[in-house]
Structures are given as C-alpha cells and as structure tokens.
Amino acid sequence: MLKGSRLYSIFKRKCPRCHEGEFFEGSYFKGVPKKECDKCHLKYEKEPGFFQGSYYVVYALGVASMVTFWVASLVLYPSGGFDEYMWITLGGMVLAFPFTYPLSKIIWANFFYHYDKDALSKKDNK
C-alpha cells in the first residue's frame, strides 16, 4: 500500500489527511477516534454525531462477514445442517465485531477527508 491512498490510511489506522498521526486513542479495538490529528491538527468529527454515519459502513461490513462465514461453513463443513451453519456464522460474527466496528469509523472518515501531502507544512490546519 502506498502512502497517499485511502487503503493506507484505513489499514495503517492513520489520519486520512496527513497519513502520519494515529486515528484511534489507545487500542484499535476500543474504536474511539481521537478528537484531532496529533500531526496536522485535522478535527476528525466535522459536526456532532459525525460518526453515526459509520453505522451504515459497519452494517455493510457485518453483512459481508456474515455471508463470508456462511459460505465458508457450507464449503468446509458440507455435511452440517442449518443449525450448525447458523452457529458457525453467529460465532464468526461475534469474533469479527471487534475488527469491523473501528474499521467502519476510519472508512467513514476517509469518505470525507482526502490525503494532502502538504498538510504537515501548512500553517493553519484547523
């Protein structure tokens, strides 16, 4: 992944604008974005409730992971019944949630902020 791409920001959990500062406070699994970037001072929350839109992204990620677990259980365990497939899928969804929830927040932020290679050198970055 090249610095400057959205995938770099998403998978490295970096600021969408400068790709230098950390996006999350503390552990990735808490899913709590910082108020602003430590490096370029970009305010992550454009308006109150900005990250509520990430619920659409987490829903899409949840559906994608559910389908993935369902198909994987069908392929890897062809003799199973509906109940076994359901439990495998639900177990996989529970295990995937700590990854999908914070991932949805940084994906959502990358919809609205774009990489700026000169972000660190600008005087007023607010």
Summary of the structure (lengths in Angstrom):
residues: 126
radius of gyration: 17.8
end to end distance: 27.4
largest distance: 63.6
contacts: 345
relative contact order: 0.20
helix: 54%
strand: 5%
